[in-house]
Amino acid sequence: MASKTFNMKFFALLISSFAIIQRAIAGDPDILRDFIVPPNVTDVNGDFFTFTGMRALLGGFPTVFKVTKASLAEFPALNGQSVSYAVLEFPAGTTNPPHTHPRASELLFLTQGSLQVGFVDTTNKLFNKTLQAGDVFVFPKGLVHFQYNDDVKFPAIAISAFVSANAGTVSLPNTLFATGIDDNVLAKSFKTNIATIKALKAGLAPQP
């Protein structure tokens, strides 16, 4: 009897452990239907599941770094599907500044040009690589990462997939220097002076 009770407890603990692991590694919450239709949509057909925003990419190449997203905000059919998409266009010499995606890991596929990429883990170790067209690189969820096209002549194009319909983006330059954090706090944090902080704030260009 004792052995049977032990087996039952062990089995229950094992099942609970699997449930916790599944919840820990999951992206967006699971849904209890095939897909979610917004309240203002009454006629659901193939158009609802089609995103045409990438057509703009066929109209020429930008002169500044640009991200074209297919995430929940742009494509409501992604709600509950735990996926989203972005195309990153890098003119020569441009960068996607250090940033994080708090709700998703990112799988980047370089389709054109070359690109320096990297991320920093929680021990402050940098993992970086120069990618060539056809290479794929993964940025773990929530870690600070960047991309940089250091080619002075040729552009680069990358496609990123995310394991969330709404990965979120926290741009470090914008978060630190364009949100009103007190200059004294920033100066002490970076061991510099207020004049330097003001210069950084003044020179920060808007990010896409």
Disulfide bonds with the S-S distance in Angstrom:
none
